[in-house]
């Protein structure tokens, strides 16, 4: 088995290489984040020791890249400071362990042995069958993690809680989990908890018997019974009235309930998937949501990232949407102009994928019979928001510059120095926005891979 040590401290690298030799493990090392990620992308590593403070970046920021690799290694974080917030971020990022320097050799060896044992057992175990994701789009590390967890959920009977901002695709993921589960041939019943009225919520969920209340002129099954054998999807579960949460908790525990006005209990064998754009933990703290119900529905927790945190997926999402619109209009998909792409990539998308789909449809309508979509076809509010952000960013950069670096303000620098200063600024912003995603950096900059590598190395960002 093989480990990788990413740390700028030569003594740490030497110590870890010595430890690996004692344990008869192959070991490679890197002194910078860029160099380490380049080696990790080549594959073959079982465990990566990752420093937090590196010359060219924060190790925690690279976790999505490492965990998004095809055969992602186990990650053990190294840090010189005891940082609870950093430890929390690391655990959320899926790391194996979090060690504080100087690490006792015994503790380090024990953590490494356990990580390797876990990896061996995981590799021996049968991996979950891949699921069909024709309705879902994304290649970013964050989305690949979501797809992996969705695959696990699809082959498990456990309850699933899907959280994320409005428009991130919670119902799409819920349907994908159902469609790839053993219950796929049975009903997928959606309950919009936000639309349930206080007076009819129990009747809607549990059904009623004839004569139970005025207007109940016949027996009627509720949505819970309709989901028998299939999946019950509670959309916006945070809106479920407190008065119903207690009775619904018992339904989850027993899979039995009594219809309104009924004398006998009814069974329903359903699988539960719930979704919300609210923080249920905060609602529990305010007494607005039952903690015991939260524990019951959160066996598997799938967190969907907002679109602004997976900007590399915007082009793919846009292409898929334009293909769908073209099929509906029985015409060829429209082509996106480069400025059109730059604009939709720069927009923050507060409404996420749902807003992107709406904006693209409006742009297609505005383009009419034209075959190419230009930025002019985008809604004015999108173009204005991007223009304002660009102008504000430019003003901030101008105000932050030193006097000699601004033409017309102090002595004019040599042209070469001026170009290098602007080049450095561009590279720094590119790295900030793309992290270590080389494919995105190449796509945005328009540079060849070799040219981009040389520039990154020139300005100290590693490769």
Secondary structure, 3 states (H helix, E strand, C coil): CEEEEECCCHHHHHHHHHHHHHCCCEEEEECCHHHHHHHHHCCCCCEEEEECEECCEEHHHHHHHHHCCCCCCEEEEEECCCCHHHHHHHHHCCCCEEEECCCCHHHHHHHHHHHHHHHHHHHHCCCCCCCCCCCCCCCCHHHHHHHHHHHHHHCCCCCEEEECCCCCCHHHHHHHHHHCCCCCCCCEEEEEHHHCCCCCHHHHHHCECCCCCCCCCCCECCHHHHCCCCEEEEECHHHCCHHHHHHHHHHHHHCEEECECCCCEEECCCEEEEEECCCHHHHHHCCCCCHHHHHHHCCEEEECCCHHHCHHHHHHHHHHHHHHHHHHHCCCCCEECHHHHHHHHHCCCCCHHHHHHHHHHHHHHHHCCCCEECHHHCCHHHHHHHHHHHHHHHHHHHHHCCHHHCCCCCCCCCHHHHHHHHHHHHHHHHHHHHCCCHHHHHHHHCCCHHHHHHHHHHCCCCC
